[in-house]
């Protein structure tokens, strides 16, 4: 990867620019095509069974069973269950909402509310100069256990992470703008199609936009200030906020 070919003291690639470092960190946080399929299959089963039988409990139960089977396959293969466990939890919550109300469209309400919450959270993170993408960068730092907020000591890192977080805001806003009218109209089949289309495909599009921003930018890392610095530096004073310097 450009700008990340030199090995640092931790054995991890070092980077010459903020963008190169973020590209490396984000690459470890993204799921793959299998995760998108595992997320989509319970939704497909729910919509298909409800359309066929008009039975909310049956459709919800089938979605939960499929999610559990996918999780079981992951466990049997001894592969990561991180993404599929998220799908199991989301499917169970969706099924609970639908069965409790007896309305199939309510299976999509938790997702709509979650995206609304994420939209508010990402906006607040930008306005308070703690952009959400920065935490993904920090989580990818091999020394994150020692200093999760090292990324924020680099002002360029904070600026770039803020621009990338705006992309996340747009993603959540698009989902809400599409899903809410369909929910209010009780368009279950269209809700299912929208959830799938606005899931992994939209996330891929968002990552592509982030990638373009990262490739186009060349923000230099501040020596000893950003995450993954090769040498330890004296910690900043408590009353010092590098972002506002």
N, C-alpha and C positions, 0 to 999 in steps of 0.2 A: 504494500500500500504506500502510496506516495507520502513522503514525509514521516514514515513510521517504520523505517527499515533498520534502525540502529537499536541494539539491545541495551537496556538500562541495567542498573544494579539489581533490580528485582527480577530480571529475566524477561520483562515485558518490553514491547517495542516502545521507543521514545518517539516523540513527535516534535516537529519544528514549528508547527502552527496549531492554533486552537482548533481549527477545522479538522486537521488530520487526527488529532487526539480524540475528538468527539466521534469521528467516523469509526475509529477503532473501538471505542467504548460502546457505541450504540449497536455495533455488529454483534456484541455478546448478549444484548438484551432482547433481540427480536426472535420470535418464533418462526417456524417454517410452514411449508404447505400442509404438513400433517396436522399441525395445530389448527389451521383454518378449517380443514375437513372435520376434525373432531368437534369443532364449535358449530359447524353448519348442520351436521347430520341430525342432532336432536331437534333442531328447528324444522328441518325438512320432514321428519317423522311426525312432529306435532301438527304441522299444517296439512300434510297429506291425510292423516287419520281423521282430523277434524273435518276436513272437506268431504271425506268419504262417509263418515258415520255421524257427524254432528254430535259427537260425544266428547265433552271436554275432559272428564276424568280419564277416559281411555287414551285420548291423545296425549294428555300430560303424563300419564303413567308410562306410555311407550317412549316418550322423550327421555324420561329419567332412566328407564332401563337401558336405552341405547348409550346414554352418557356413562352409566356404570360399567357396561360391557367394554366400552372404549378405555375406561380407566383400568379395568381388569387386564386388558391386553397389554397396556403399558407396563403394569406391574409384572406380568408374566415375562415380558421381554426385558425387564430390568432397565427400562429406559426412563427418562425424566417424566414425571407425572405432573410437573408444575402447571402446564397449560391445560391439560385435560381435567385436573382437579378444579381449576377455575370454571371450566365448562360444566362440570357436574354440579358445582355449587350454584351457578347461574341458572342452570336448567331446573334444579330443585326449587329455587325461589320463584322462578317463572311459573312452574307447575302449581305451587302453593297459591299464588295470586289468582290463577285461572280457575282452579277448583273451588277456592273459597268464594269467589264471586259468581261462578257459573258462566262467565263470559270469556270466550276464547281470546279476545283481543287483550284482556288483562295479562296474558302471559308475556306481553311485550312491554307492559308498564314499568317493571323494574329496570329494564334496559334504558328506557327513555329517562327515567328519574336519575339513573346512574350517570348517563351522559350529561344531563343538566347539572348534576353535582360536579362532575369533572370540568365542565365549562366554567363554572363559577370559580372552582379551585385554581385552574390554570390562569384565569384572568387575574385573580388575586395574587398569584405567585409572581406574575409579571409586574404588577403595580407595586408590589413590595420589594422588588429586586431580588427575589428568591425564585427564579424561573424553574418550573417543574422539570424541564429537560436536564437541568444541572444535577438534579438528584440521580438521574439515570447515569450521568457521567460519573458522579461520585461513587455510585454503587459498582461501577465497572473498574474502579481503582483497586489494584491488589492490596493497597494499604488502607482501604475504606474502614476497616475495623478500628484503625488508629485515629483517623481524621476524615469523617464522612463529608465535611464541608471545606476540604482543601481547595476544591474547584472555585469557591467563591472569592478566594484571595486574589484571583486573576481577573481584573476588570474586563479584559477582552473576552475571557471565557463567559462572564456573566452576560455581556452584550450579545454574543453569538447564541447562547442558550435562550435568551429572551426572544430572539428572532425565530428560533426553532419552536419555542413554546407557542408562538402565535399560530404556527401551522397546526399544532394540536388543538388550539381553540377553534380554528376553522373546521377541523374534522368533527368535533363535537357539535358545533353549530349546524353543520350540514345534516348530521344524523337527526337532530331535534327538528329541524325545519321540514324534513321529509316524513319522519315517523309520526309526529304529533297529529297532522291532518288525517293520516291514515288511521290512527288510533281512534280519533274522534268520529270517524266515519265507519268504524268497525270493519275495516277491510282486512280480514285476517290473512287471506292469501297474499295480498300485496304487502302486508306487514312482514310476512315471512320472507318474501323475495327481497324486500328492502333491507331487512336485517342482515341477510347474507351478502347482498351487494355492498352494503355500507359497513361490513365487517372487515374481513381481510383485504378485499380489493381496494377499499377506500384507504385502509392503513398503508397498503403498498404505494398508493398514489401519494399519500402524505410523506412517506419515507423518501419517495423519489424527489419530491419538492425539497425536503430537508437535504438530500444528497446534492441537489443542484446548488443550494445555498452554501453547503460546505465546500463543494468543489470551486465555486466562484469566489469564495472568500479566502483571504490570506492574512488572518489576524495573528501576529506573533505572540507566542507564549511569553509571559513575563518570567524571567529566570527565578527559580526558587519560589514562585508564587502559586502556580497551578498545581493540580493533582498529578501525582506520578513524577514529581521532581526527583532528580537523581541524588540530590544531597539534602539532608535535613537542614532546615533553616530555623532561626529563632522565631517562636510564635509571635504573632502580632499582639500588641497591647489590647486589652479588653475594650478600651475606649476608642479603638481605631477601627473604622469601617472602610476597607479598601475600595468598596464599590463607590463610595462617595468622595474619595480622594480627588 
